[in-house]
Amino acid sequence: MVEEEQVEREDSTKEMSDSELEKLKAERKNRRKKRLMKEAAKADKRGVCYLSRVPPRMDPLKLRQLLSQYGDIERIWLTPEDPAAHVHRKKAGGFRGQGFTEGWVEFTNKNVAKRVASMLNGEQIGGKKKSSFYYDLWNIKYLSKFKWDHLTEEIAYKNATREQKLALELSAAKKERDFYLAKVDQSRALSSIDERLKKKRKIQQANGTSEVQGDHQQAAKVIRQFPQTKPVRDGGEKQKPGLSKDLLAGGRASAQNNFVLV
């Protein structure tokens, strides 16, 4: 009896532990949901501004320093310039650092983003006079109903298309290389055959055999002739279609025969 009671108590404790685990899992799920809801609400309140031009020598840190005085900034993304343009500028003796073509700035409040875009667009950047972009102008615009997720999706799509193009170019280059190597092997095989035939002819000429003519006939190249249509003379299209002379001649002969019979 005592043993049965102990087993029942152990089963009850196990059941309690399983129920507690389920409760903990449910609480964790609820917490995650609440966090996601809060983040989604915060994301709805955020606003994104677009920079159509980034001044030279400006990087994300300097851009954050300049715009953070107008409002809280979450994230910044600047598109790097083309590597070929970077190399060309280096060779020309220009700025050797990384340059950027366009950018996006995410503010915590969309109202602040609207105000910053309307206030700074077309205005001088200013700041310290020693800075290289002191006299540059802001080219900034607020993007309504645009979220940061749209930007990440666009970047991912561009990367995927770039990878696909690169794969296609590599496959085309591989096909061209294989075709070239096949032709090289074919030419080597033909040249080796020609060398063997030449050696055989030399041996036969030295021995004075009569098989040289047969070899010459085998080595001779086959020239194929294809029938071609005769070219139409100039002004042939302008000529009016008429009855052929053969047809007229046939008609005259039949008429004469009929006349004789009558």
C-alpha positions in Angstrom: 0.0 0.0 0.0 2.8 2.4 0.9 4.5 1.8 -2.4 1.3 2.5 -4.3 0.8 5.8 -2.6 4.4 6.8 -3.4 3.8 6.0 -7.1 0.6 8.0 -7.1 2.4 11.0 -5.5 5.2 10.8 -8.1 2.7 10.7 -11.0 0.9 13.8 -9.5 4.2 15.7 -9.2 5.0 14.8 -12.9 1.6 16.0 -14.0 2.1 19.2 -12.1 5.5 19.8 -13.6 4.1 19.2 -17.2 1.3 21.7 -16.5 3.7 24.2 -15.2 5.9 23.9 -18.3 2.9 24.4 -20.5 2.0 27.6 -18.5 5.6 28.9 -18.8 5.5 28.2 -22.6 2.2 30.1 -22.9 3.5 33.0 -20.9 6.6 33.2 -23.1 4.5 33.2 -26.2 2.3 36.0 -24.8 5.4 38.0 -24.0 6.8 37.5 -27.5 3.5 38.6 -29.0 3.4 41.7 -26.8 7.0 42.6 -27.9 6.2 42.1 -31.5 3.0 44.2 -31.2 5.0 47.0 -29.5 7.7 46.9 -32.2 5.1 46.9 -34.9 3.4 50.0 -33.3 6.8 51.7 -33.1 7.6 50.8 -36.7 4.2 52.4 -37.8 5.2 55.6 -36.1 8.6 55.8 -37.8 9.2 57.8 -41.0 11.8 57.5 -43.7 13.6 60.3 -45.6 15.4 59.8 -48.9 18.6 61.5 -49.9 18.9 61.7 -53.7 22.5 62.9 -53.4 25.2 62.4 -50.7 28.0 65.0 -50.7 31.5 63.8 -51.1 33.5 62.8 -48.0 30.2 62.3 -46.1 29.7 58.9 -44.3 26.9 57.6 -42.1 28.5 58.8 -38.9 28.7 62.4 -40.1 25.2 62.3 -41.5 23.9 61.0 -38.2 25.7 63.9 -36.4 24.1 66.5 -38.7 20.5 65.1 -38.7 20.3 63.9 -35.1 20.0 67.5 -33.9 16.6 67.7 -35.5 15.2 64.4 -34.2 16.0 60.9 -33.0 17.3 58.6 -35.8 17.0 54.9 -35.9 18.8 53.6 -38.9 20.8 55.0 -41.9 21.7 53.3 -45.2 23.9 54.8 -47.8 24.5 53.2 -51.2 28.2 52.9 -52.0 29.3 54.2 -55.4 30.4 52.1 -58.3 33.9 50.5 -57.8 35.0 51.6 -61.3 34.2 55.3 -60.4 36.1 54.9 -57.1 39.2 53.6 -58.9 38.9 56.3 -61.6 38.8 59.0 -58.9 41.8 57.5 -57.1 43.8 57.5 -60.3 42.8 61.1 -61.0 44.1 62.2 -57.6 40.8 62.9 -55.9 39.3 61.7 -52.7 40.6 58.2 -51.9 37.9 57.3 -49.4 34.6 55.6 -49.9 31.9 57.6 -51.7 28.1 57.2 -51.6 25.5 58.0 -54.2 22.1 58.0 -52.3 20.8 57.2 -48.9 17.8 56.6 -46.6 17.4 57.9 -43.0 14.8 56.5 -40.6 13.4 58.8 -37.9 11.6 57.5 -34.8 8.7 59.9 -35.5 7.2 60.4 -39.0 6.1 63.9 -38.1 9.7 64.8 -37.4 10.8 63.3 -40.7 8.2 65.3 -42.6 9.3 68.5 -40.8 13.0 67.8 -41.4 12.5 67.1 -45.1 10.4 70.3 -45.7 12.8 72.4 -43.7 16.2 71.2 -45.0 15.4 70.4 -48.7 17.4 72.8 -50.9 19.1 74.5 -47.9 22.8 74.8 -47.3 24.3 72.0 -45.1 26.4 74.4 -43.2 28.2 73.3 -40.0 31.8 74.1 -39.7 33.4 76.1 -42.5 36.4 73.8 -42.6 34.2 70.9 -43.6 34.3 69.9 -47.3 30.5 69.8 -47.6 29.8 73.2 -46.0 28.5 74.8 -49.2 26.6 71.7 -50.4 22.8 71.6 -50.4 20.4 69.1 -48.9 18.5 67.0 -51.4 16.1 65.3 -49.0 12.5 64.1 -49.4 10.0 62.4 -47.1 8.7 59.1 -48.4 5.1 58.7 -47.3 3.9 55.1 -46.5 7.4 53.8 -46.9 8.9 51.6 -44.3 12.3 50.2 -43.7 11.2 46.7 -44.6 10.5 47.9 -48.1 14.1 49.1 -48.4 15.5 45.7 -47.2 13.3 43.8 -49.6 14.4 46.0 -52.5 18.1 45.5 -51.6 17.6 41.7 -51.3 15.8 41.7 -54.7 18.7 43.6 -56.3 21.3 41.3 -54.8 19.3 38.3 -56.1 19.1 39.7 -59.6 22.8 40.6 -59.6 23.6 37.0 -58.6 21.4 35.6 -61.4 23.1 37.8 -63.9 26.5 36.8 -62.7 25.6 33.1 -62.9 24.3 33.6 -66.5 27.5 35.4 -67.5 29.6 32.6 -65.9 27.7 29.9 -67.7 28.0 31.8 -71.0 31.8 32.2 -70.5 32.1 28.5 -69.6 30.3 27.5 -72.8 32.6 29.7 -74.9 35.7 28.2 -73.2 34.5 24.6 -73.7 33.7 25.4 -77.4 37.2 27.0 -77.9 39.0 24.0 -76.2 37.0 21.5 -78.3 38.1 23.4 -81.5 41.7 23.4 -80.3 41.6 19.7 -79.7 40.1 19.1 -83.1 42.7 21.2 -84.8 45.5 19.4 -83.0 44.0 16.0 -84.1 43.8 17.2 -87.7 47.4 18.5 -87.6 48.7 15.3 -86.2 46.9 13.3 -89.0 48.5 15.6 -91.6 51.9 15.1 -90.1 51.4 11.3 -90.1 50.4 11.4 -93.8 53.4 13.5 -94.7 55.7 11.1 -92.9 54.1 8.2 -94.7 54.5 9.9 -98.1 58.2 10.6 -97.4 58.8 6.9 -96.5 56.9 5.7 -99.6 58.8 8.1 -101.9 62.1 6.9 -100.4 61.1 3.3 -101.0 59.9 4.0 -104.5 56.5 2.4 -104.1 53.5 3.3 -106.2 51.1 4.0 -103.3 51.9 7.7 -103.3 49.1 8.5 -105.8 46.5 6.8 -103.7 47.6 8.8 -100.7 47.4 12.0 -102.7 43.9 11.1 -103.7 42.9 10.4 -100.1 44.5 13.6 -98.8 42.9 15.7 -101.6 40.1 17.9 -100.2 36.6 17.3 -101.4 35.1 20.3 -103.1 31.3 20.3 -103.1 29.3 22.3 -105.6 25.8 23.5 -104.8 23.3 24.7 -107.4 22.5 28.3 -107.1 19.6 30.3 -108.5 20.3 32.8 -111.3 20.2 36.5 -110.2 17.3 38.6 -111.4 18.3 41.3 -113.8 17.7 44.9 -113.0 14.3 46.2 -113.8 12.8 42.7 -113.9 10.1 43.6 -111.5 8.9 46.4 -113.7 8.3 44.2 -116.7 4.7 43.2 -117.2 3.9 39.5 -117.2 3.1 38.2 -120.7 2.6 35.0 -122.7 5.7 33.0 -123.4 7.0 32.6 -127.0 6.8 28.8 -126.7 3.1 29.0 -125.9 2.5 31.3 -128.8 4.5 29.1 -131.2 2.4 26.1 -130.1 -0.8 27.9 -130.7 0.2 28.9 -134.2 1.2 25.4 -135.1 -2.2 24.0 -134.0 -4.0 26.6 -136.0 -2.1 25.7 -139.2 -2.9 22.0 -138.7 -6.6 22.8 -138.3 -6.5 24.9 -141.4 -5.0 22.1 -143.5 -7.5 19.6 -142.3 -10.4 21.8 -143.4 
